[in-house]
């Protein structure tokens, strides 16, 4: 039974790769998830003495994902910066994964917590932020 449940979960995760909310995952879980499910995304090694984060980008420079970590290396919020042309695809993905709660805004309820997903338009890109509602 556990094998069937795990298989179903992996299929779901593989299908919904980039929009997946990884807030609450630790750095090892994020690295493993990205390695398995987002093979077109490359890990960017960064050193920052003030903030701890993991950064990934694709080869076409159309998408960058940043996972902001707390002192225990757990993701507290994440941000994606995407090329404008990807917005219709992302909106469709978010409409499938999350509950629409406003213009360019969705919510997700998981493990008794509520998360806010927001899209903000910029001149040449758009920014997606995912964080736990306070």
N, C-alpha and C positions, 0 to 999 in steps of 0.2 A: 504494500500500500504506500509506504514512504517513497519507494522508487518511482511509482506512478505520479505521486504528488510533486516530487522533485523534478521529474521530466516535464510535467505540465508547466511548472514554474520557469524552467529554463527556456522552454519554447516561447512563453509569454515575454520573458526578458529579451530574448534574441529578436523577437518581432518588433518590440517597442524600444529599441536601443537608445537613441539620443535624448528622448524626452523623459527618460526615466528619472524619477526623483531619488537621488542618492543621499539626501540630507539624513543624518543619523548613522550613516555607514562610517566605519573607520577607514583609515588610509589604506590598509591592506585589502579590505573588501572592495574599495573603489578601484585600486590598481588591478585586482583580479577581474572585476566586472568589465573594466575598460579593455583589458587584454583579450577577453573572450568575446565581448559583444560589440566592441567599437574598433575593429581592427584597422580601419582607415584613419583613426585618430592616433597621433604620435605624442608620447609623453615628452614634455619639455622640462628639463631639469632647471630649476630656478633656485637661487639662494636669496633669501630675504630675512634679515635679522629681526624685523618687526612683525611680519605676518607669516603664518604657516599655511601653505596651500599647494595643491596639485594642479598642474596646468597641462592641457592637451590641446592640440590643434591638428587640423587636417592638412594634407599636402597642397590643396588648392587655396589655402588661406581664406576659406569661406566660413569656417566655424572654429571657435576657440571655446573651450570649457575650462572653468576655473572652480575648484572645490576648496572653499575656505575652511580650514581646520581649527579646532580649539586646542587648548594645551594638552588634551588627551588624544590628539590626532583624530578626532571625530568631526565629520563634516557638519557645520552649523548652517551654512547656506552655500548655494552654488550659483554661478552665473555663466551664461552662454552668450557670446557675441557672434552673430551670424550675418552673412551677406544678405542684403534686402531680398534678393531673388529666392531665398529659402523660406521666406515668411509664410506664403500660402501652405506649403508643406508642413511647417511647424504648427500652424494654427489648426490644420486638419488633425494632426497628431495629438495635440493637446485636447481638442474637442472629443477625441476618442478615449484618451487616457483619464481625463479629469472632468470635474463638474464646472461648467461655465458659471462664473459668478459676477461678471461685469464685462465691459468693453476691454478686450485684450487681458482678461484676468480669469483665472481658474482656481479651484480649491481641490485638495485631495485630503481624504481622511484615511489615516493608516495608524494602526496600533494605538488608538485612542488619542491621536494627535491630529491637528489640522495644519495643512501646509498651503501657502499662497504661491501661485505661479503668476508672474506678471510679465508682459511684453511691453517694452518701451522703444518707440521708433527714434532712430537717429538719422542723420543726413544720408549716410552711406551704408548703414547697418541697422540692426535692431538688437536689443539686449533682453535676454530672458533671465529673470531672477527667481529662484526658488528658495523659500525659507519657511520655517515653522511660524505659524501665527502666534502672536503673543497674547 
